[in-house]
């Protein structure tokens, strides 16, 4: 492995660890508020890289207050990390798509 590959690998590993720590806090805080969230996408598949984002599937109802609370909870944890995220609300997509995403969840 050359120096550039080593640097890229180290940055990806650091970024993955940061994402995992943030997601762990998000899941704990969400559970304490009665919100069920699944990690999907590259972080769930252990393919998180330097340019990956965090994908979160939010289960249950999505009234405006609950949606705003979840959005705030996630934004607060990932703020300053330079890691983008996608919030996917299960009620906004088909049950088939939810199942596809869950096949990759942790």
Buried (B, 14 or more C-beta within 10 A) or exposed (E): EEEEEEEBEEEBEEBBEBBBEBBEBBBEBBEEEEBEBBBBBBBBBEEBEBEBBBBBBBBBEBEEEBBEBBBEBBEEBBEEBEBEBEBBBBEEEEEEEBEEBBEBBE
